[in-house]
């Protein structure tokens, strides 16, 4: 199937999905989210594909977040819909996929990018990768599961600090937090992930899909719904207008707290 914003190719039982908008640092606009959902679904339904790797094109970014230009004019309702639809189509979908998903984090994984990596079953980073949830610097909150999955992966205190400071951590820090499992040189990232995929493929696919379901069952939380509502509410604030406008105008935001 031909896609506009992503590449998808399967070889030797491994499906590789590459987000391919390098001039926008692979930011997730609506069309990309829909294509990603379709590609994950197609690989999941193909019994020849035993492991899926998701990565970003180019050497700079995995995904630099949701596409700020696309949502900067959204209302409260549109904001809420954005989070709810994205979670359903992509982030929850990947989280619950029966086929194992490895995120190969090859550069910036910010906002929706880190949220996509966290929705994958586990993550491997290249040594230049930088990760963070910068949403509050735009006057909004993480809306694709970040407020839930980050504390699950790194603990509440570290997650709170990362979310409140909107800062980035290095690949090595992410490894020490347990956010990524391994850090490897960028040129070796895909082969390293494929090596792990080969180990997974020696095992029973049906047992693996049941294991994914069982592991996920211990992380069930109603917080995802709270996140969607709070994300939507952010769109009604002056701080959100200021934060997104400042990003698009390439200047520092001046927040008033309104
Ligand atoms: N949404 C839309 N466009 C984005 C984007 C995003 N999340 N992240 C980057 N881009 C675009 C930039 O606007 C720029 O486009 P332009 O060349 O048409 O002006 C292009 O990608 C390159 O980004 P730029 O900011 O020039 O690269 P940089 O190396 O100076 O900075 C980042 C890299 C990742 C630090 C910076 O792009 C950034 O802060 N991005 C936003 C991160 C964010 O807040 N994500 C959360 C969104 S909810």
Boltz pocket constraint, residues with backbone or C-beta under 6 A from the ligand:
constraints:
  - pocket:
      binder: B
      contacts: [[A, 22], [A, 23], [A, 24], [A, 25], [A, 27], [A, 64], [A, 65], [A, 66], [A, 67], [A, 68], [A, 69], [A, 108], [A, 110], [A, 111], [A, 112], [A, 134], [A, 135], [A, 138]]
      max_distance: 6.0
